[in-house]
Amino acid sequence: MGTGLGRRQLLGGLAIGAAGTTGLASGPWTSAPATAATTSGPLPDRVDVVVVGAGISGLTAARVLRARGAKVLVVEARDRVGGRVLNHHLRAGGVIEAGGAFVGPTQDRILRLADELGVRTFKEYVEGENVYVKNGRRSTYTGTVPPDPSILVDAALLQERINGMASEIAVDAPWSHPRAAEWDAVTVKEWVARQTLSTDTDTLLECYFQPSFGSDAGNVSVLFLAWFIATAGNERHVGTFERSSSTAGGAQDSRFKLGSQMVPIRMARELGDRVALRAPVRRIVQRDAWAHVHTDRGTVRAKRVVVACPPPLVLDIDWSPQLPARRRHLLAGMPMGNLMKCDAVYETPFWRKAGLSGSGLSHEGATRVVFDNTPASGAPGVLLAFVGGSTWRTYGRLPRAERKRAVLEGFAEMFGEQALHPIEYTEHDWTLERWTAGGPIALPRPGVISTHGPEIRRPFGRVHWAGTETSTYWSGFMDGAVRAGERAAREVLDKLS
């Protein structure tokens, strides 16, 4: 955002997606201990604020509220903290992420929070040539665009048009644009077909959509895409496709040395027994001067509630009084994407010695988008494939052994036969997680933003809304989660004062 083109940027930016949110259960994924201090005894009878969800957004809200003197309790359905960020500890040593991993310029809130918590970053590896596979033919390239003349003109035109549309969008009110209803009625796939000359452009566009959203261009509207790009910035820098899609200087610029889950783990350690795990919320009743939050571990009364769980799961809670109809329609129209991350581990990142960056794009197969996912130490070597959207529908439902074979064959096509022989293979499918139900983010269906979008942050009685989807910058990313938690905490503090 506000930076030049990244080495791995494709279609002038339409290449590697918003992987800061992604990672989406099978395989031996494990998290570090959530915290040694989470409460295991009875829940308190009464607090100032109950926060529902111990992901980055909910824990950020709780951290801010506690710092201002509020008595707060975080209730989490899982047996861990972190929500959609989750570390995996490799058998050969080192940490990678099963969930959200990347951070970059203008993501000020997550970078500041991580710095306060002592969680350091390192640059994503981008040295060497990138790999491009089309119709079974492999080529390598440096710079921003693969050697495919069929998409060059389309790339330049699309990037210019998308950035132009994004520059007109109010990040806090995309529904207010004069053409909001028109743009929201057209899918990106339909719009791209009208704007481009080559069908290869649409095929390659999936390499942005599938890791970014766990979906394809036919499932989201032009208004959503323009708004999503507009949020790829901050109060001083306008969002751009380049910043949203690039590696160096963009959204995939850096990772955390200790894994991204260390951010919520350290927040939970600060909060100590104010965090209750294995406490799914079943019912929220608002009456008199209190909200009564019913969990599997007991009922807690609170003056205010912050809900910071994936939007579709809000509908699983029994509400009294019932949620307003417009909010119900909004949430029902925001399903989670379908995405998994598949990682192959090798003794060393052998592709680097061959002069390859570890980045790859393919028009077909299980490995449409590939990253070098090696830990900060430089070993062991790790290749990561995002399997999302229609690619997930093809490969995510296969038996694990068949999917593993397809992924490794895709890696081998890009980086050589050595990729067929990892020392460890692991994968994580967020569609199988009960308390996420998909990933990486909830996606408004066409028509939803223009009709029900204004409900996204509107409080409901004593209930306030957090979660990355409610952010006005970097929605869908860890930075958006922090921003949303901070905003919800400010709303609550105004009511408590």
C-alpha positions in Angstrom: 0.0 0.0 0.0 1.7 3.1 -1.2 4.6 1.0 -2.2 6.0 -0.1 -5.6 5.4 -3.4 -7.2 6.5 -6.5 -5.3 8.7 -9.2 -6.9 5.9 -11.7 -6.8 3.1 -9.4 -7.9 1.3 -10.8 -10.9 -1.1 -9.2 -13.3 0.3 -6.0 -12.1 -0.9 -7.1 -8.7 -3.3 -9.9 -9.4 -1.1 -12.6 -8.1 -0.5 -13.6 -4.6 -3.5 -12.9 -2.4 -4.1 -11.5 1.0 -2.3 -14.2 2.7 -2.0 -12.2 5.9 -5.4 -13.7 6.8 -5.1 -17.1 5.4 -4.1 -20.4 6.6 -6.7 -22.4 7.1 -8.6 -29.8 10.1 -6.5 -32.5 9.2 -2.9 -33.2 9.9 -0.9 -32.9 13.1 -1.3 -29.2 13.6 -0.6 -28.1 17.1 -0.5 -24.8 18.9 1.7 -23.6 21.7 0.1 -23.6 25.1 -2.5 -20.9 25.1 -1.4 -19.6 28.5 -0.6 -21.1 31.9 -2.9 -18.6 33.6 -6.3 -19.0 31.9 -9.1 -19.6 34.5 -10.1 -23.2 35.1 -12.4 -22.6 38.1 -15.9 -21.1 38.2 -16.6 -18.1 36.1 -17.3 -14.8 38.0 -20.9 -13.9 38.5 -20.5 -10.4 37.3 -18.1 -8.3 35.3 -18.1 -5.0 33.5 -17.5 -6.5 30.0 -17.7 -10.0 28.6 -15.7 -10.5 25.4 -16.8 -13.4 23.2 -13.9 -14.9 21.4 -10.2 -15.1 22.3 -8.8 -14.3 18.8 -6.6 -11.3 18.2 -9.6 -9.0 18.0 -11.3 -10.1 21.2 -8.1 -10.2 23.2 -7.1 -6.7 21.9 -10.5 -5.4 23.1 -10.0 -7.0 26.5 -6.4 -5.7 26.8 -7.5 -2.1 26.1 -10.5 -2.4 28.5 -8.4 -3.9 31.2 -5.8 -1.1 30.8 -8.6 1.4 31.4 -9.6 -0.3 34.6 -12.6 -2.3 33.4 -13.3 -5.7 34.9 -13.3 -8.0 31.9 -13.8 -11.7 31.1 -12.9 -13.3 27.7 -14.9 -16.5 27.0 -13.5 -18.8 24.2 -15.1 -21.9 22.8 -11.8 -23.5 21.8 -9.2 -25.0 24.1 -6.7 -22.4 22.9 -6.4 -18.7 22.1 -5.8 -17.2 18.7 -8.9 -17.8 16.7 -7.8 -17.9 13.0 -4.1 -17.7 13.8 -2.5 -21.0 14.9 1.1 -22.0 15.2 2.5 -25.4 14.0 5.7 -26.7 15.6 7.8 -28.7 13.1 9.2 -32.0 14.1 12.6 -30.8 12.7 12.4 -27.6 14.7 11.0 -24.2 14.1 7.5 -22.8 13.8 5.2 -22.1 10.9 1.6 -20.9 10.8 -1.6 -22.9 10.1 -3.5 -19.7 10.0 -2.9 -16.0 9.4 0.8 -15.3 8.9 1.9 -12.2 7.0 2.2 -8.6 7.9 3.4 -5.6 5.9 3.6 -1.8 5.5 0.7 0.4 6.8 -0.4 -2.5 9.0 0.5 -0.2 11.9 -1.8 -1.7 14.6 -0.6 -5.3 14.5 3.0 -4.3 14.1 2.8 -1.9 17.1 1.0 -4.6 19.2 3.5 -7.2 18.3 6.4 -4.9 19.2 4.8 -4.2 22.6 4.6 -7.9 23.2 8.1 -8.6 22.1 7.1 -10.6 19.0 9.6 -9.8 16.3 9.2 -10.1 12.5 11.4 -11.3 9.7 11.2 -10.7 5.9 9.6 -13.2 3.7 12.1 -14.8 1.4 11.9 -13.3 -2.2 15.4 -13.8 -3.6 15.8 -15.6 -7.0 13.4 -16.5 -9.8 9.7 -17.2 -9.5 8.1 -20.2 -11.2 5.1 -20.1 -13.6 3.3 -23.2 -14.8 0.7 -23.0 -17.6 -0.6 -25.9 -19.7 2.1 -28.2 -18.3 4.9 -25.8 -19.4 7.2 -24.4 -16.7 9.0 -21.1 -17.0 10.8 -18.8 -14.5 11.0 -15.1 -14.3 12.0 -12.2 -12.2 10.2 -8.9 -11.7 6.5 -8.5 -11.4 4.8 -10.3 -14.3 5.4 -13.9 -15.6 6.4 -14.4 -19.2 2.8 -14.7 -20.5 2.0 -12.0 -23.2 -1.6 -13.1 -23.3 -2.3 -11.3 -20.0 0.0 -8.2 -20.1 -2.5 -5.7 -21.5 -5.3 -7.0 -19.4 -3.1 -6.8 -16.3 -2.3 -3.1 -16.7 -5.9 -2.2 -17.5 -7.4 -4.2 -14.6 -5.0 -2.8 -12.0 -5.6 0.8 -13.1 -9.4 0.3 -13.1 -9.5 -1.5 -9.7 -7.3 1.1 -8.1 -9.4 3.9 -9.5 -12.6 2.4 -8.1 -11.0 1.7 -4.8 -9.9 5.4 -4.5 -13.5 6.5 -4.6 -14.7 4.1 -1.8 -15.3 5.4 1.7 -13.6 2.6 3.8 -16.2 3.1 6.6 -19.2 3.2 4.3 -18.8 1.5 0.9 -22.6 1.4 0.6 -22.6 5.2 0.3 -20.9 5.3 -3.1 -23.2 6.6 -5.9 -22.7 3.4 -7.8 -22.8 1.0 -4.8 -25.9 -0.8 -5.8 -24.7 -1.2 -9.4 -21.3 -2.5 -8.4 -22.7 -4.8 -5.8 -25.0 -6.5 -8.3 -22.1 -7.6 -10.6 -19.7 -10.3 -9.7 -16.0 -9.8 -10.2 -16.0 -12.7 -12.7 -18.7 -11.0 -14.8 -17.0 -7.6 -14.6 -13.5 -9.0 -15.6 -15.0 -10.8 -18.6 -16.2 -7.5 -19.9 -12.9 -5.7 -19.2 -10.4 -8.2 -20.6 -9.4 -9.8 -23.9 -8.0 -13.2 -22.7 -9.7 -15.9 -20.7 -6.3 -16.6 -19.2 -6.7 -13.4 -17.2 -9.8 -14.9 -15.4 -8.0 -18.1 -14.7 -5.0 -16.4 -13.3 -7.2 -14.1 -11.2 -8.1 -17.1 -9.1 -4.5 -17.0 -7.8 -5.4 -13.8 -6.0 -8.9 -14.8 -5.0 -8.4 -18.3 -3.6 -5.7 -17.5 -1.0 -7.3 -14.0 -0.2 -10.8 -15.1 0.3 -11.0 -18.9 0.0 -13.4 -18.3 -2.9 -13.5 -17.4 -6.6 -14.3 -14.2 -8.5 -17.8 -15.4 -9.3 -18.8 -15.3 -5.6 -18.1 -11.7 -4.7 -19.2 -8.4 -6.1 -17.2 -5.6 -7.7 -18.2 -3.4 -4.8 -16.7 -5.8 -2.3 -13.4 -6.0 -4.2 -13.1 -2.2 -4.6 -13.8 -1.8 -0.9 -11.3 -4.6 0.1 -8.6 -2.9 -1.9 -9.5 0.5 -0.5 -8.9 -0.9 3.0 -5.3 -2.0 2.1 -3.8 1.2 3.6 -4.2 3.4 6.6 -5.3 6.9 7.5 -2.4 8.4 5.5 -2.1 6.0 2.6 -4.8 5.1 0.1 -5.3 1.4 -0.4 -4.0 -0.1 -3.6 -4.0 -3.5 -5.3 -0.2 -3.5 -5.3 -0.1 -3.3 -1.6 -2.8 -5.8 -1.1 -1.2 -8.4 -3.4 2.6 -7.9 -3.2 5.2 -9.7 -1.1 8.2 -7.3 -0.7 6.7 -3.9 0.4 3.2 -5.3 0.5 0.8 -7.4 2.5 3.1 -10.5 2.4 6.2 -8.6 3.3 7.1 -10.2 6.7 6.2 -13.0 9.1 6.7 -13.4 12.9 9.8 -15.3 14.1 7.8 -17.1 16.9 4.7 -17.6 14.7 1.7 -15.3 14.6 -0.1 -17.1 17.4 2.5 -15.8 19.8 0.7 -12.4 19.7 -2.6 -13.7 21.1 -0.7 -16.1 23.4 1.2 -13.3 25.0 -2.0 -11.1 25.3 -3.7 -14.0 27.0 -0.8 -14.4 29.4 -1.2 -10.7 30.4 -4.9 -11.2 31.0 -4.3 -14.4 33.0 -7.4 -15.7 34.7 -9.5 -13.2 32.8 -9.5 -15.7 29.9 -11.8 -18.7 30.1 -11.3 -21.5 27.5 -13.8 -24.3 26.6 -16.6 -21.8 27.3 -18.7 -21.6 24.1 -21.5 -19.0 24.3 -25.0 -20.5 23.8 -27.3 -17.7 24.8 -27.2 -13.9 25.4 -30.1 -12.3 27.1 -30.4 -8.5 27.5 -32.7 -7.4 30.2 -32.8 -4.6 32.8 -29.3 -3.2 33.2 -27.4 -6.3 32.3 -26.5 -8.7 29.5 -26.6 -12.3 30.7 -24.0 -14.4 28.8 -24.7 -18.1 29.1 -21.7 -20.4 28.4 -21.0 -24.1 28.9 -19.1 -23.1 32.0 -21.7 -20.9 33.6 -23.6 -17.6 33.2 -22.0 -14.2 33.6 -23.7 -10.8 33.9 -22.1 -7.9 32.2 -22.8 -4.2 31.6 -21.5 -4.6 28.0 -20.6 -7.4 25.7 -18.1 -7.5 22.8 -18.7 -10.2 20.2 -15.5 -11.1 18.3 -16.2 -14.4 16.6 -16.6 -15.2 12.9 -19.8 -13.5 11.6 -21.7 -16.7 10.7 -21.2 -18.1 14.2 -23.1 -15.2 15.7 -26.3 -16.7 14.3 -25.6 -19.9 16.3 -26.1 -17.9 19.5 -29.7 -17.8 21.0 -30.5 -14.1 21.4 -33.1 -12.5 23.6 -34.3 -10.2 22.3 -33.7 -11.5 18.8 -31.1 -9.9 16.6 -32.6 -7.2 14.4 -33.7 -8.5 11.0 -31.2 -6.5 9.1 -28.3 -7.8 11.1 -29.6 -11.4 10.7 -29.8 -10.8 6.9 -26.3 -9.4 6.9 -24.8 -12.3 8.8 -26.7 -14.9 6.8 -25.2 -13.3 3.6 -21.6 -13.5 4.9 -20.5 -17.2 4.6 -16.9 -18.2 5.4 -14.6 -19.0 2.5 -13.1 -22.5 1.9 -9.3 -22.7 2.4 -6.6 -25.0 3.6 -2.8 -24.7 3.9 -0.6 -27.6 2.8 3.0 -27.5 3.8 5.9 -29.9 2.8 9.0 -29.8 5.0 12.5 -30.6 3.8 15.9 -30.7 5.5 16.9 -27.5 3.7 15.2 -25.0 1.3 16.9 -26.7 -1.6 15.2 -24.5 -4.2 17.2 -21.5 -2.9 20.5 -23.1 -4.0 18.9 -23.5 -7.5 18.3 -19.8 -7.6 14.5 -20.0 -7.0 12.5 -17.9 -4.6 10.1 -20.6 -3.6 7.2 -18.6 -5.1 5.1 -20.3 -7.7 1.9 -19.8 -9.7 0.0 -22.4 -11.7 -3.0 -22.4 -13.9 -4.1 -25.8 -12.8 -3.7 -28.5 -10.2 -3.5 -28.4 -6.4 -0.7 -25.9 -6.0 -2.1 -22.8 -7.6 -0.3 -20.4 -5.3 3.0 -21.4 -3.5 5.2 -19.6 -1.0 8.5 -20.3 0.6 7.3 -20.9 4.2 10.7 -21.6 5.8 11.2 -20.4 9.4 13.3 -17.4 10.2 16.4 -19.6 11.0 16.5 -20.7 7.3 15.9 -24.4 8.1 14.2 -26.7 7.7 12.9 -25.7 4.2 9.1 -25.4 3.8 7.0 -25.0 0.8 3.4 -23.8 1.3 0.4 -24.2 -1.0 -2.9 -22.4 -0.6 -5.8 -24.6 -1.6 -8.9 -22.5 -1.7 -12.2 -21.8 -3.5 -12.8 -24.1 -6.5 -9.4 -25.7 -6.0 -10.4 -26.6 -2.4 -13.7 -28.1 -3.8 -11.6 -30.3 -6.1 -8.8 -31.3 -3.7 -10.0 -30.5 -0.2 -12.5 -33.3 -0.3 -10.1 -36.0 -1.5 -8.6 -38.6 0.9 -5.6 -37.1 2.6 -3.1 -39.4 0.8 -4.5 -38.4 -2.6 -4.4 -34.7 -1.8 -0.8 -35.1 -0.4 0.3 -36.7 -3.6 -1.3 -34.0 -5.7 0.3 -31.2 -3.7 3.8 -32.8 -3.8 3.5 -33.4 -7.5 2.6 -29.7 -7.9 5.7 -28.7 -5.9 7.8 -31.1 -8.0 6.6 -29.6 -11.2 7.7 -26.2 -9.9 10.9 -27.0 -8.0 12.1 -30.5 -9.1 11.8 -34.1 -8.1 13.4 -33.5 -4.7 10.1 -31.9 -3.7 8.4 -35.4 -3.8 10.3 -36.5 -0.7 9.6 -34.3 2.3 10.6 -35.2 5.8 7.2 -34.0 7.0 3.9 -33.1 5.4 1.1 -31.3 7.2 -2.1 -29.5 6.3 -4.9 -27.6 8.0 -8.4 -27.2 6.7 -10.4 -24.5 8.5 -13.7 -25.7 7.1 -13.4 -28.6 9.6 -12.9 -26.3 12.6 -16.2 -26.1 14.5 -15.6 -22.6 15.9 -14.4 -21.1 12.6 -16.4 -23.0 10.0 -14.2 -21.9 7.1 -11.7 -19.3 6.2 -9.9 -17.1 5.9 -12.7 -14.5 6.2 -16.5 -14.1 5.8 -17.5 -12.9 2.4 -20.5 -10.8 1.7 -22.5 -12.2 -1.2 -23.3 -9.9 -4.1 -26.0 -7.4 -3.0 -25.4 -7.7 0.7 -23.1 -4.7 1.2 -25.3 -2.2 -0.5 -28.5 -3.4 1.3 -27.3 -4.5 4.8 -23.7 -3.2 5.1 -24.5 -0.4 7.5 -25.3 -3.0 10.2 -21.7 -4.3 10.3 -20.6 -2.1 13.3 -23.9 -0.9 14.7 -24.3 -1.9 18.4 -27.2 -4.0 19.4 -28.3 -2.8 22.8 -25.4 -3.6 25.1 -23.6 -5.7 22.5 -20.7 -4.3 20.4 -19.1 -6.0 17.4 -15.4 -6.7 16.8 -13.6 -9.1 14.5 -11.5 -8.4 11.4 -14.5 -8.2 9.1 -15.7 -5.1 11.0 -12.5 -3.2 10.4 -12.3 -0.2 8.1 -8.6 -0.9 7.2 -7.0 -4.2 6.5 -10.3 -6.1 6.8 -9.6 -9.8 6.8 -6.0 -9.4 8.1 -4.5 -9.5 11.6 -4.2 -5.7 11.5 -7.9 -5.4 10.9 -8.5 -7.6 13.9 -6.5 -5.3 16.1 -8.2 -2.2 14.8 -11.6 -3.7 15.3 -10.8 -4.7 18.8 -9.6 -1.3 19.7 -12.6 0.4 18.2 -15.0 -1.9 20.0 -13.2 -1.2 23.3 -13.5 2.6 22.7 -17.2 2.2 22.2 -17.6 0.3 25.4 -15.5 2.7 27.4 -17.7 5.6 26.2 -20.7 3.7 27.6 -19.1 2.7 30.9 -17.8 6.2 31.7 
